[in-house]
Amino acid sequence: MKKVSWKSVLQSTAEVWGMGNRSLLYSLWQLIWRPGYFISDYINGKRQVSFPPVKMLVVMGVLSVLIDKLFGSNEVKAFQGNTSLSAQFFAWLESSPGWGWLVMTCFFIIPTWCLFHYAPRNTKHTLPQVFFITVFMAIQVLIVDDLADFFGDYFYIMLPLFFFYAYKQLFGYDYWGNFWRVAVTLVSGFLLAALALAIVDLLTITPKSYADEFKAILDLTFCSVVPVLVGMFISKKTYELREKKKQSVFQFLKMKFQAFKQRKKQNNHEE
């Protein structure tokens, strides 16, 4: 039996930080260079070269905290005279935009599943697959947050571009089809987060007017859910037309092949 040595300690520590066979650095590079294809490989079972995504998220979270402490702005702004959960959340979001985006990615799960469920690539993916897609996108958010600590907050503009680039590779829509679906996904995710905060505020504080609170909740529900359902309906109809077109092309090619075989048979018979 092999004894435990300092080499074993170093190897175990290196594995925690992604320096083993499935390299953390390699996985991060793939997430930046070819994120959609890399995520597609993982959710379809090709996981040999991928660092475990949940573990990678934890490691990146720890690194992001260290980078924020060393290079980020730790100024926390409070909302004077307002103790609602939503006000506290936005104060925290302003002081920790990277972690705020990380929380926001949780609200993109349902819109992503609905709007991209009938995509040309990775068609009819499951919610567990979307969970891992969201984990990988959350890692990208932490990467952007770390870059923003060095290059400035304007770097957060890159986040929608990261989603557009990754989803384009992952789901295979054309540029316009991918653009409007990503836009609806992001907007609906923000509105769902606002809806969750509004419901929590309604349950935890005593508002001056419950009617206004209920109206706000109904408005947020309508604005966040209806565009997703309409987008899903359009995606499903587009998928059905695409499948009919494929079947028509297949039937056409099949008829041509059968006609070719018939002519060849006749020629052989005449000879």
Sequence and secondary structure as in RCSB ss.txt:
>XXXX:A:sequence
MKKVSWKSVLQSTAEVWGMGNRSLLYSLWQLIWRPGYFISDYINGKRQVSFPPVKMLVVMGVLSVLIDKLFGSNE
VKAFQGNTSLSAQFFAWLESSPGWGWLVMTCFFIIPTWCLFHYAPRNTKHTLPQVFFITVFMAIQVLIVDDLADF
FGDYFYIMLPLFFFYAYKQLFGYDYWGNFWRVAVTLVSGFLLAALALAIVDLLTITPKSYADEFKAILDLTFCSV
VPVLVGMFISKKTYELREKKKQSVFQFLKMKFQAFKQRKKQNNHEE
>XXXX:A:secstr
     HHHHHHHHHHHTT SSS HHHHHHHHHHSHHHHHHHHHTT  TTS  HHHHHHHHHHHHHHHHHHHS   
    TT   HHHHHHHHHHH HHHHHHHHGGGGHHHHHHHTTT SSSTT  HHHHHHHHHHHHHHHHHHHHHHHH
H GGGGGHHHHHHHHHHHHHH   HHHHHHHHHHHHHHHHHHHHHHHHHHHHHHS  S HHHHHHHHHHHHHHHH
HHHHHHHHHHHHHHHHHHHHHHHHHHHHHHHHHHHHHHHHHHHHH 
